[in-house]
Amino acid sequence: MTLRPPSAELRCTVQVGNAQGLHARPCHAVAARALTFQSELRIRSRGREVNGKSILELMTLSAGPGTELELVARGPDAEALLIALREIFEGCFGEEPERRR
């Protein structure tokens, strides 16, 4: 039997940049992409933490435009998972970006 050391926990902060916030389509984009990785994903916002691979749990964050989210990944491909999700957030989920006043 070989014991492997526990996987490191990696974190990054992203901002919801689309005009509509985390509604069903962006939540689906995040969860669907996260499910292609082995690593666990937790997403934190305003004192709440949810499973980042669950569309319904993501929607409960009620994250509107400009909300900062902390992505926490643990597992063998945690770094690649965070990079992929950062790209999704930076691309505003393919939607119109929030207009700054």
Summary of the structure (lengths in Angstrom):
residues: 101
radius of gyration: 13.9
end to end distance: 59.6
largest distance: 59.6
contacts: 284
relative contact order: 0.30
helix: 32%
strand: 26%
